[in-house]
């Protein structure tokens, strides 16, 4: 897997979008008095793959994503799932960090980027 800086930049942009979406959802739910629902790093990876599928379908060629990008990301997420989950668990439990959906996504995507960078 050797993606260009452009592709990595798009990936990070999509990750940022998902974190922001989770923050907005949490704020909206809190304003209506809803309690946060437990959320795990494997769900964050699934959400990332879903947005990639959607974005590739709607804008993939226009933004320069390779044709096999989704398949490659699915493989990388699958191979890194345990490593990423352990990193997220350690981070959350080492400093009493909040376990909001946005925080889980943020930690998951940071760990995934570290995993991907470690493989290149």
C-alpha positions in Angstrom: 0.0 0.0 0.0 1.6 3.2 -1.1 -0.9 6.0 -1.2 0.0 9.6 -2.2 -0.1 12.5 0.2 -3.2 13.6 -1.5 -5.1 10.4 -0.8 -3.9 10.4 2.9 -5.0 14.0 3.1 -8.5 13.0 1.9 -8.6 10.1 4.3 -7.8 12.5 7.2 -10.4 14.9 6.0 -13.1 12.2 6.0 -11.9 11.1 9.5 -12.2 14.7 10.7 -15.7 15.0 9.2 -16.8 11.9 11.1 -15.4 13.2 14.4 -17.2 16.6 13.9 -20.4 14.8 13.0 -20.2 12.8 16.2 -19.6 16.0 18.2 -22.7 17.6 16.6 -24.8 14.5 17.3 -23.7 14.4 20.9 -24.5 18.1 21.4 -28.0 17.6 19.8 -28.7 14.5 21.8 -27.6 16.2 25.1 -29.8 19.2 24.3 -32.8 16.9 24.3 -31.6 15.1 27.4 -30.6 11.8 25.8 -27.8 9.8 27.5 -24.8 8.9 25.3 -24.9 5.4 23.8 -21.8 3.2 24.2 -19.6 3.3 21.1 -16.6 1.2 20.3 -13.6 1.6 18.0 -14.7 -1.2 15.7 -17.9 0.9 15.1 -15.7 3.9 14.3 -13.8 1.8 11.7 -17.1 0.6 10.2 -18.3 4.2 10.0 -15.1 5.2 8.3 -15.5 2.5 5.7 -19.2 3.5 5.1 -18.3 7.1 4.5 -15.4 6.1 2.2 -17.8 3.9 0.2 -20.3 6.8 0.0 -17.7 9.4 -1.0 -16.0 7.1 -3.5 -19.3 6.4 -5.1 -20.2 10.1 -5.3 -16.9 11.8 -5.9 -14.1 9.2 -6.1 -12.8 9.8 -9.5 -13.2 13.6 -9.3 -11.0 13.8 -6.1 -8.4 11.3 -7.3 -9.1 8.3 -5.2 -7.6 5.1 -6.6 -10.2 2.5 -7.8 -9.0 -0.1 -5.3 -8.9 2.4 -2.3 -12.0 1.1 -0.5 -10.8 -2.5 -0.8 -7.3 -1.6 0.5 -8.8 0.4 3.4 -11.1 -2.5 4.3 -8.1 -4.8 4.3 -6.0 -2.4 6.4 -8.9 -1.8 8.9 -9.5 -5.5 9.2 -5.8 -6.2 9.8 -5.3 -3.4 12.3 -8.6 -3.7 14.1 -7.2 -5.5 17.2 -4.1 -3.2 17.4 -6.3 -0.1 17.0 -8.8 -1.3 19.6 -6.0 -1.9 22.1 -4.5 1.5 21.6 -7.9 3.2 22.0 -8.6 1.1 25.2 -5.2 2.0 26.7 -5.7 5.7 25.9 -9.2 5.9 27.4 -8.2 4.0 30.5 -4.9 5.5 31.2 -6.1 9.1 31.8 -9.8 8.8 32.6 -10.6 10.2 29.2 -14.3 10.8 28.2 -15.7 8.0 26.2 -17.9 10.0 23.9 -18.5 8.9 20.3 -16.4 11.8 19.1 -13.5 10.9 21.4 -13.7 7.3 20.4 -13.6 8.2 16.7 -10.8 10.7 17.3 -8.6 8.1 19.1 -9.5 5.3 16.7 -8.6 7.3 13.6 -5.4 8.6 15.2 -4.4 5.0 16.0 -5.4 3.8 12.5 -3.2 6.5 10.9 -0.3 5.4 13.2 -1.0 1.8 12.1 -1.0 2.7 8.4 2.1 4.8 8.7 3.9 1.9 10.5 3.2 -0.4 7.6 4.7 1.8 4.9 
